[in-house]
Amino acid sequence: MLVLVASSSMRRSNYSYQPLSQNVPGPSSMQDDLEQENERQAEELKHKIGALKSLTIDIGNEVRYQDKLIRGIDDDMDRTGGFLGNTMAKVLRLRKNGGNKHMCYMFLFILFIKECSSVI
């Protein structure tokens, strides 16, 4: 509906669109200039698209590498959590069994490790 209104108003104002003709000698040089400008801009776009493609590939490679590192850290954390859970279970079992002497040794051992790590 909008197209009909626009075209009828264009006819009423005596406006007529005339595409550039290939047979007219004057505008052909202008057309050639426009075509050359379009070609130059198309080449520019081609180079920019190539750069974006290269950048996208690099980003994809980096994401895959970072994902691999994060998965490795996650696996390490799972293993560490398992070791810590087992150690805590043993400590709690020692405490329930009344191993005061063992608890004293463990406390001294932890204190020793802490002091050694602060020296390093």
Secondary structure as GFF3:
##gff-version 3
##sequence-region A 1 120
A	DSSP	alpha_helix	2	12	.	.	.	ID=ss1
A	DSSP	alpha_helix	25	96	.	.	.	ID=ss2
A	DSSP	alpha_helix	100	119	.	.	.	ID=ss3
###
